[in-house]
Each structure stands twice: as structure tokens, then as C-alpha cells.
């Protein structure tokens, strides 16, 4: 072990991408077009679902990122008030992207409804430290973010 009993750091709960007014216009126009088509095909419920979903997307897009305390200790990995014990985790992988503030820790959970947990590392902790610490408790397995998360990041979430 590296001598420390725990690793602590703070990082944003999500990477906030600045969205231009064009981004909101494009999403809004696409949503209205889909809603109009749904009404045309006599599917009012789907049209309402699309419009409500678009409203939720706009609200989430304006949600500011918050600083969250993270900790890795002998019990498990803690993100804010949530602790993922090693008994509920299968493996981990650290994505170390040089030159980016987008280093991430991916935890593979044994739980069916939450198979992958993606934790941003920020710039206060080195990815090698995390890897060295977690190797004592979990196996390292090459993993990547879920496809939907990569798509959402790509379109600005």
C-alpha cells in the first residue's frame, strides 16, 4: 500500500459544457417538429411526452455543476453521501486522458440496474494513485463509458 489510509479529492459532479443559444434553438425546433408529426399521426400522448422531455432537457442543461467530495478508503469508494462498498463492486478502470481535465474512474457494479459508475477525477488526484490504491481491493478491467453517456457528452451534456 502507498502508506495512506484514504484518498480524498473534490471534483465537479459532471463536466459542464457551455451551450450556445443555437444549441437550444436546434433542440427546440427538432422537438417541436417531432411533436407536430406525432399530432399529425394522431398520437397526442407522444407529442406531450416529447415536449415535456424537451423541457426537462432544457432544465438539465442549465443545471450548474456542483463540487462533490470523493474519497477512496478501506470500505469502498464514496461520492458525496453515497458509498460504494467493495463487496458491491466487481472491477475498476481509470481513464487517463493526457492534457484533459476529463480523467475518470469507472467502477463496474454487481448491481443490475447500475452496472457502470463513472466518477470524474478532477485535477487534485493523480490517476496512478487511484489505480495503485484500488488494485489492493478490486481487479482492473478495461472498460469505457456507456454509449449513451458518450453520446450525451458529444451533444453537449
N, C-alpha and C positions, 0 to 999 in steps of 0.2 A: 504494500500500500504506500501511497505517496506521503504518508505521515499525517495528513489531515483527516479529521473525522467527518467533514462535510464540505461541500462546495456550495457557495451562495452567489447569486447574481440577480440583477434586475434587468428585465427586457420588456419591450412593448408586447402586449398580448397579440397583436397582429401587425403586419407591415402595412402601413398606411400609404396608399398610392394617391397622389393628388389627381383629382378628376376635374377636367375642364367642363365648361358649360356644354360643349359639343357632346361630351360623353352622355350627359343627362338627356340632351335632345335626342340622340340616336336611340338610347334605351326607351325613351318615352314614345317616339314615333313607331318603333318596332312593336311595342306593347299595344299601342292604340290600333295599329294595323291588324295585329292578331286578334284583338278584341272585336274589331269590326267584322273580320272574317268569321269569327265564332258566332256573332249575331246573325250574319248573313246565312250561315248554315243552321240557324235556329238552336244554338247552344249557348243560351244566356248564362248558365252557371259557369261554363268555361270562361266566357268573357269576363265575368265578375272575378273569377279566380286569377286571371291574368292581370287585371287592373289592381287588385289587392296585392298580388305578388310584386308588381312593379312598385307600388307604394312602399312595401316592406324593403325592397332593394334600395330605393332612394333613401330611406331612413338608415339602413345599414351602411350605405356609402358615406353618409355624413357622421357616422359614429366615430368619435375620436379614439385613437389608440390610447390605452392606459398602461402605465408601468405596473408590472406584476413581479412580485418576489418569487424566485425559483430557488430550490435547494435540492441537492442530492446528498443523502445521508445513508446510514446503515439500514434504515427502514424502507427507503424507496426514493421516489422522485416526487417532489412537491411543487405544484404550480399554484401559487396563491393559497387558497384554503383547501385545495384538492390534493390528496396524496395517493400516488400510485405505488402500492407496495410491490416488492419484487415477486411475491407469490402470485400476483395478478398479471405479471409481465413475462413475456416469452424471450424477447431479444431486443436489441437496440442497434441503431446505426447513426453515425454522426456525419452530416453533410457539411463539408468544409469547403466553402467557395472562396477562393483567394480574391481579395480586393472587394468583396461584397460584405455588407452588413446583413447578410442573409444566411449565416450559418444556422443550421437547425439540428435538433436531436429528434430522431424518430424512434418511438417506442412501439413495439408490437405487443398488443394486449391479448390476453387469453379470452377476453370478453367478446362475444359475438357481435354485439351492436356497436362496439367501438374498437375495431381491430387495430387502427394505427393512430397514435397520438403524436402530433407534430408540435415541437416546442422551439420557439426562436431562442437563440443563444445570446444575441446582442453582441456587445463588444467588451464586456467585463470579464469574460472567461474564455480560455483557450479551448478549442475543440479537442486537442490532445489530452488535456487534463480530464475532460469529461470521459473520453474513451478509456483512459487508464483507470479511472475510478470505477466505471461501470463494468469493466471486464472482470472485476472481482465477484460480481453478483449475477451478471447476465452474459449470454453469448452475443457476439457481434454477428449480424447477418445483413448483407447488403439489401437495402430497401430504398424505395423512393416514395415521395409524397403521392397520395391518391390522385388519380387522373382528374377528378372533379376539382380538387384543390389547385392543381396546376392550371386548369382552365380558368378558374375564378381569379387566380393571380394574374393570368395573362390578360384578362379583360378589365383588370383594374381593381380587384377586391383584395 
